[in-house]
Amino acid sequence: MVSLKSRDLAASKQIVFQPTDGAPILIALPAVSKPTDETDDPAGKLSISMLDSTKAATVFAVTGSKGSHFDQATFLMPPDLKPLRQADTYVWFSLPADRISSLRQLVIARPNRAPDVIAVPDVSKADESKSKAKLTSDQTGVGVGNLGPYVIKGTNLKLISAIRYLGKPLPIRHDSDGTSVTIDALPATLTANPGIVDLDVEFFDGTQQQFSVPVKAAKS
């Protein structure tokens, strides 16, 4: 016998039992009358979207609202799936091409909640051009001695996993719509002298790209 809160019932189509010596067992939940207003809790409303797709793999993001606790999420199915990046409101993961065709659902466990069963989107007709990141070159630059913050603009910049200067990662923040990434603090050596400084931009699919930062002398 099990009991489900209205919020969990509204957000879940199945329940998952984990035997001590076997694979998880998925059981469909029957239709019920309209849940109570408790389902208005935004933390119970989840969505899944494709971030990047190549012939080798596809990167997805499961997102919720504040209080979703995805920073503590783990995957029950498939059990070997590891997050690429996770925070309170999202978890990112990658599926190789040979698994997407056979995997129809994910099961995610979060603290003090019933496991979430999430359908994997069909990526067979995905427009690859829409899933690529594009950096907009900086025509303005920064002044000598400027320590940030510094904003890089473009499209699909949520695909950036790290930005490095001389091999060391810089502190970055992604905006909500993927059109900019902010470097909170620039190293003093980066803007010490006028010229062009190259940053190494890394993406979740393993590719890299250089981004040039013009450092300009102060106007006299």
C-alpha positions as a LaTeX table, in Angstrom:
\begin{tabular}{lrrr}
\hline
Residue & $x$ (\AA) & $y$ (\AA) & $z$ (\AA) \\
\hline
Met1 & 0.00 & 0.00 & 0.00 \\
Val2 & 1.33 & 3.43 & $-0.94$ \\
Ser3 & 0.14 & 6.99 & $-0.43$ \\
Leu4 & 0.86 & 9.91 & $-2.77$ \\
Lys5 & 0.47 & 13.63 & $-2.18$ \\
Ser6 & $-1.68$ & 15.43 & $-4.74$ \\
Arg7 & 1.34 & 17.39 & $-5.96$ \\
Asp8 & 3.32 & 14.21 & $-6.66$ \\
Leu9 & 0.31 & 12.53 & $-8.26$ \\
Ala10 & $-0.14$ & 15.45 & $-10.65$ \\
Ala11 & 3.52 & 15.41 & $-11.65$ \\
Ser12 & 3.94 & 11.63 & $-12.02$ \\
Lys13 & 2.43 & 9.09 & $-14.40$ \\
Gln14 & 4.14 & 6.08 & $-12.84$ \\
Ile15 & 5.59 & 4.84 & $-9.59$ \\
Val16 & 8.91 & 3.04 & $-9.45$ \\
Phe17 & 9.79 & 0.25 & $-7.03$ \\
Gln18 & 13.44 & $-0.61$ & $-6.50$ \\
Pro19 & 13.94 & $-4.27$ & $-5.46$ \\
Thr20 & 17.05 & $-5.01$ & $-3.45$ \\
Asp21 & 18.32 & $-7.43$ & $-6.12$ \\
Gly22 & 16.87 & $-6.36$ & $-9.44$ \\
Ala23 & 16.01 & $-3.63$ & $-11.92$ \\
Pro24 & 13.44 & $-0.93$ & $-11.01$ \\
Ile25 & 9.78 & $-1.87$ & $-11.57$ \\
Leu26 & 7.60 & 0.78 & $-13.23$ \\
Ile27 & 3.84 & 0.78 & $-12.51$ \\
Ala28 & 1.44 & 3.12 & $-14.28$ \\
Leu29 & $-0.78$ & 5.23 & $-12.04$ \\
Pro30 & $-4.53$ & 5.14 & $-12.75$ \\
Ala31 & $-6.44$ & 8.27 & $-13.71$ \\
Val32 & $-7.88$ & 10.21 & $-10.77$ \\
Ser33 & $-10.06$ & 13.24 & $-10.32$ \\
Lys34 & $-8.53$ & 16.70 & $-10.57$ \\
Pro35 & $-5.96$ & 17.20 & $-7.79$ \\
Thr36 & $-6.30$ & 19.93 & $-5.20$ \\
Asp37 & $-4.59$ & 23.31 & $-5.32$ \\
Glu38 & $-1.49$ & 21.76 & $-3.79$ \\
Thr39 & $-0.34$ & 21.03 & $-7.36$ \\
Asp40 & 0.32 & 24.75 & $-7.81$ \\
Asp41 & 3.67 & 24.22 & $-6.11$ \\
Pro42 & 6.12 & 25.32 & $-8.87$ \\
Ala43 & 8.81 & 22.91 & $-7.64$ \\
Gly44 & 6.64 & 20.03 & $-8.84$ \\
Lys45 & 6.47 & 21.23 & $-12.45$ \\
Leu46 & 9.36 & 19.88 & $-14.51$ \\
Ser47 & 10.34 & 20.12 & $-18.15$ \\
Ile48 & 12.97 & 18.47 & $-20.33$ \\
Ser49 & 14.66 & 20.08 & $-23.31$ \\
Met50 & 17.46 & 19.29 & $-25.73$ \\
Leu51 & 20.54 & 21.52 & $-25.38$ \\
Asp52 & 22.83 & 20.04 & $-28.01$ \\
Ser53 & 22.71 & 17.18 & $-30.51$ \\
Thr54 & 25.49 & 15.63 & $-32.59$ \\
Lys55 & 25.89 & 12.29 & $-34.31$ \\
Ala56 & 27.68 & 11.00 & $-31.23$ \\
Ala57 & 25.49 & 12.23 & $-28.35$ \\
Thr58 & 22.70 & 14.55 & $-27.25$ \\
Val59 & 22.72 & 16.79 & $-24.18$ \\
Phe60 & 19.44 & 17.33 & $-22.31$ \\
Ala61 & 18.35 & 19.54 & $-19.42$ \\
Val62 & 15.62 & 18.77 & $-16.89$ \\
Thr63 & 14.51 & 22.02 & $-15.26$ \\
Gly64 & 12.20 & 23.11 & $-12.49$ \\
Ser65 & 11.67 & 26.13 & $-10.28$ \\
Lys66 & 13.44 & 27.26 & $-7.13$ \\
Gly67 & 13.35 & 24.52 & $-4.55$ \\
Ser68 & 13.52 & 21.65 & $-7.05$ \\
His69 & 16.76 & 20.36 & $-5.42$ \\
Phe70 & 18.29 & 19.04 & $-8.64$ \\
Asp71 & 21.70 & 19.67 & $-7.10$ \\
Gln72 & 21.02 & 16.52 & $-5.06$ \\
Ala73 & 19.38 & 14.53 & $-7.86$ \\
Thr74 & 20.50 & 11.08 & $-8.98$ \\
Phe75 & 19.34 & 8.85 & $-11.83$ \\
Leu76 & 17.54 & 5.63 & $-10.94$ \\
Met77 & 17.07 & 4.70 & $-14.58$ \\
Pro78 & 19.38 & 4.28 & $-16.29$ \\
Pro79 & 21.40 & 3.72 & $-13.11$ \\
Asp80 & 24.78 & 4.40 & $-14.75$ \\
Leu81 & 23.76 & 7.86 & $-16.02$ \\
Lys82 & 25.76 & 10.68 & $-14.42$ \\
Pro83 & 24.87 & 14.42 & $-14.42$ \\
Leu84 & 27.00 & 16.74 & $-16.53$ \\
Arg85 & 26.01 & 19.80 & $-14.53$ \\
Gln86 & 23.46 & 20.32 & $-11.77$ \\
Ala87 & 22.10 & 23.06 & $-9.53$ \\
Asp88 & 18.95 & 23.65 & $-7.49$ \\
Thr89 & 16.78 & 24.34 & $-10.57$ \\
Tyr90 & 18.28 & 22.04 & $-13.23$ \\
Val91 & 20.27 & 18.92 & $-14.06$ \\
Trp92 & 22.01 & 18.33 & $-17.40$ \\
Phe93 & 22.93 & 14.93 & $-18.79$ \\
Ser94 & 24.21 & 13.40 & $-22.02$ \\
Leu95 & 22.98 & 10.31 & $-23.86$ \\
Pro96 & 25.03 & 8.63 & $-26.59$ \\
Ala97 & 23.28 & 8.14 & $-29.90$ \\
Asp98 & 22.97 & 4.36 & $-29.52$ \\
Arg99 & 21.02 & 4.76 & $-26.25$ \\
Ile100 & 18.55 & 7.44 & $-27.30$ \\
Ser101 & 16.78 & 5.11 & $-29.72$ \\
Ser102 & 16.11 & 2.53 & $-27.00$ \\
Leu103 & 15.63 & 4.71 & $-23.91$ \\
Arg104 & 12.11 & 6.14 & $-23.68$ \\
Gln105 & 12.01 & 7.29 & $-20.06$ \\
Leu106 & 14.26 & 8.55 & $-17.29$ \\
Val107 & 13.72 & 8.11 & $-13.57$ \\
Ile108 & 15.23 & 10.82 & $-11.37$ \\
Ala109 & 15.38 & 10.71 & $-7.58$ \\
Arg110 & 15.35 & 13.89 & $-5.49$ \\
Pro111 & 15.39 & 14.26 & $-1.68$ \\
Asn112 & 12.04 & 13.78 & 0.10 \\
Arg113 & 10.11 & 13.28 & $-3.15$ \\
Ala114 & 8.72 & 10.43 & $-5.16$ \\
Pro115 & 10.97 & 9.58 & $-8.14$ \\
Asp116 & 10.21 & 11.57 & $-11.30$ \\
Val117 & 9.51 & 9.61 & $-14.49$ \\
Ile118 & 10.33 & 11.80 & $-17.51$ \\
Ala119 & 9.87 & 10.94 & $-21.17$ \\
Val120 & 12.97 & 11.34 & $-23.35$ \\
Pro121 & 12.20 & 13.70 & $-26.29$ \\
Asp122 & 12.39 & 12.44 & $-29.86$ \\
Val123 & 15.55 & 13.94 & $-31.36$ \\
Ser124 & 15.36 & 12.17 & $-34.71$ \\
Lys125 & 14.15 & 15.34 & $-36.45$ \\
Ala126 & 16.14 & 17.85 & $-34.42$ \\
Asp127 & 17.57 & 20.79 & $-36.32$ \\
Glu128 & 21.27 & 20.53 & $-35.56$ \\
Ser129 & 21.89 & 24.19 & $-36.49$ \\
Lys130 & 19.62 & 25.27 & $-33.62$ \\
Ser131 & 21.58 & 23.24 & $-31.10$ \\
Lys132 & 24.97 & 24.81 & $-31.75$ \\
Ala133 & 26.52 & 27.59 & $-29.72$ \\
Lys134 & 27.65 & 30.75 & $-31.48$ \\
Leu135 & 29.88 & 33.39 & $-29.90$ \\
Thr136 & 29.50 & 37.04 & $-30.91$ \\
Ser137 & 32.90 & 38.71 & $-31.31$ \\
Asp138 & 33.68 & 41.56 & $-28.96$ \\
Gln139 & 34.08 & 44.83 & $-30.86$ \\
Thr140 & 34.23 & 46.99 & $-27.72$ \\
Gly141 & 36.74 & 45.27 & $-25.48$ \\
Val142 & 37.75 & 46.11 & $-21.92$ \\
Gly143 & 40.07 & 48.73 & $-20.53$ \\
Val144 & 43.49 & 48.05 & $-19.06$ \\
Gly145 & 43.12 & 47.12 & $-15.41$ \\
Asn146 & 39.42 & 46.22 & $-15.71$ \\
Leu147 & 38.72 & 43.22 & $-13.45$ \\
Gly148 & 35.17 & 42.54 & $-14.61$ \\
Pro149 & 32.51 & 41.47 & $-14.72$ \\
Tyr150 & 32.88 & 40.69 & $-18.41$ \\
Val151 & 29.98 & 39.52 & $-20.60$ \\
Ile152 & 30.29 & 37.26 & $-23.64$ \\
Lys153 & 27.22 & 37.28 & $-25.89$ \\
Gly154 & 25.88 & 34.87 & $-28.49$ \\
Thr155 & 23.33 & 32.09 & $-28.94$ \\
Asn156 & 22.96 & 28.76 & $-27.11$ \\
Leu157 & 25.71 & 29.75 & $-24.68$ \\
Lys158 & 24.17 & 27.42 & $-22.08$ \\
Leu159 & 26.23 & 24.78 & $-23.89$ \\
Ile160 & 29.44 & 26.31 & $-22.47$ \\
Ser161 & 30.89 & 24.11 & $-19.74$ \\
Ala162 & 33.95 & 26.23 & $-18.87$ \\
Ile163 & 36.01 & 29.25 & $-19.91$ \\
Arg164 & 39.75 & 29.15 & $-19.25$ \\
Tyr165 & 42.58 & 31.68 & $-19.30$ \\
Leu166 & 46.10 & 30.22 & $-19.45$ \\
Gly167 & 44.62 & 26.86 & $-18.52$ \\
Lys168 & 42.81 & 28.04 & $-15.40$ \\
Pro169 & 38.97 & 28.10 & $-15.23$ \\
Leu170 & 37.28 & 31.46 & $-14.72$ \\
Pro171 & 34.11 & 31.95 & $-12.61$ \\
Ile172 & 31.16 & 32.08 & $-15.02$ \\
Arg173 & 27.38 & 32.54 & $-14.83$ \\
His174 & 24.90 & 31.55 & $-17.57$ \\
Asp175 & 21.86 & 33.71 & $-18.16$ \\
Ser176 & 18.43 & 32.07 & $-18.33$ \\
Asp177 & 17.94 & 32.21 & $-22.12$ \\
Gly178 & 21.43 & 31.24 & $-23.26$ \\
Thr179 & 22.32 & 34.56 & $-24.91$ \\
Ser180 & 25.17 & 35.51 & $-22.58$ \\
Val181 & 27.76 & 34.21 & $-20.15$ \\
Thr182 & 29.23 & 36.48 & $-17.50$ \\
Ile183 & 32.78 & 36.12 & $-16.20$ \\
Asp184 & 32.48 & 37.51 & $-12.68$ \\
Ala185 & 36.16 & 38.28 & $-12.15$ \\
Leu186 & 38.97 & 38.76 & $-14.67$ \\
Pro187 & 42.55 & 37.92 & $-13.65$ \\
Ala188 & 44.73 & 40.99 & $-13.23$ \\
Thr189 & 47.24 & 39.61 & $-15.75$ \\
Leu190 & 44.53 & 39.34 & $-18.42$ \\
Thr191 & 43.96 & 43.10 & $-18.58$ \\
Ala192 & 47.40 & 44.26 & $-17.48$ \\
Asn193 & 48.50 & 45.39 & $-20.95$ \\
Pro194 & 46.81 & 46.53 & $-24.19$ \\
Gly195 & 46.39 & 43.89 & $-26.88$ \\
Ile196 & 44.32 & 40.83 & $-27.76$ \\
Val197 & 43.87 & 38.12 & $-25.15$ \\
Asp198 & 42.50 & 34.69 & $-26.10$ \\
Leu199 & 40.17 & 32.70 & $-23.84$ \\
Asp200 & 39.57 & 28.97 & $-24.28$ \\
Val201 & 35.82 & 28.24 & $-24.36$ \\
Glu202 & 34.87 & 24.62 & $-23.68$ \\
Phe203 & 31.50 & 23.02 & $-24.50$ \\
Phe204 & 29.68 & 20.06 & $-23.01$ \\
Asp205 & 30.13 & 18.04 & $-26.20$ \\
Gly206 & 33.92 & 18.15 & $-25.68$ \\
Thr207 & 34.70 & 20.74 & $-28.37$ \\
Gln208 & 36.62 & 23.97 & $-27.78$ \\
Gln209 & 36.76 & 27.41 & $-29.33$ \\
Gln210 & 38.90 & 30.47 & $-28.79$ \\
Phe211 & 37.36 & 33.84 & $-27.95$ \\
Ser212 & 39.38 & 37.01 & $-28.37$ \\
Val213 & 39.12 & 39.80 & $-25.80$ \\
Pro214 & 40.45 & 43.21 & $-26.93$ \\
Val215 & 42.21 & 44.98 & $-24.05$ \\
Lys216 & 42.43 & 48.71 & $-24.73$ \\
Ala217 & 44.60 & 51.38 & $-23.20$ \\
Ala218 & 42.87 & 54.02 & $-21.12$ \\
Lys219 & 42.02 & 57.22 & $-22.99$ \\
Ser220 & 44.31 & 60.08 & $-22.16$ \\
\hline
\end{tabular}
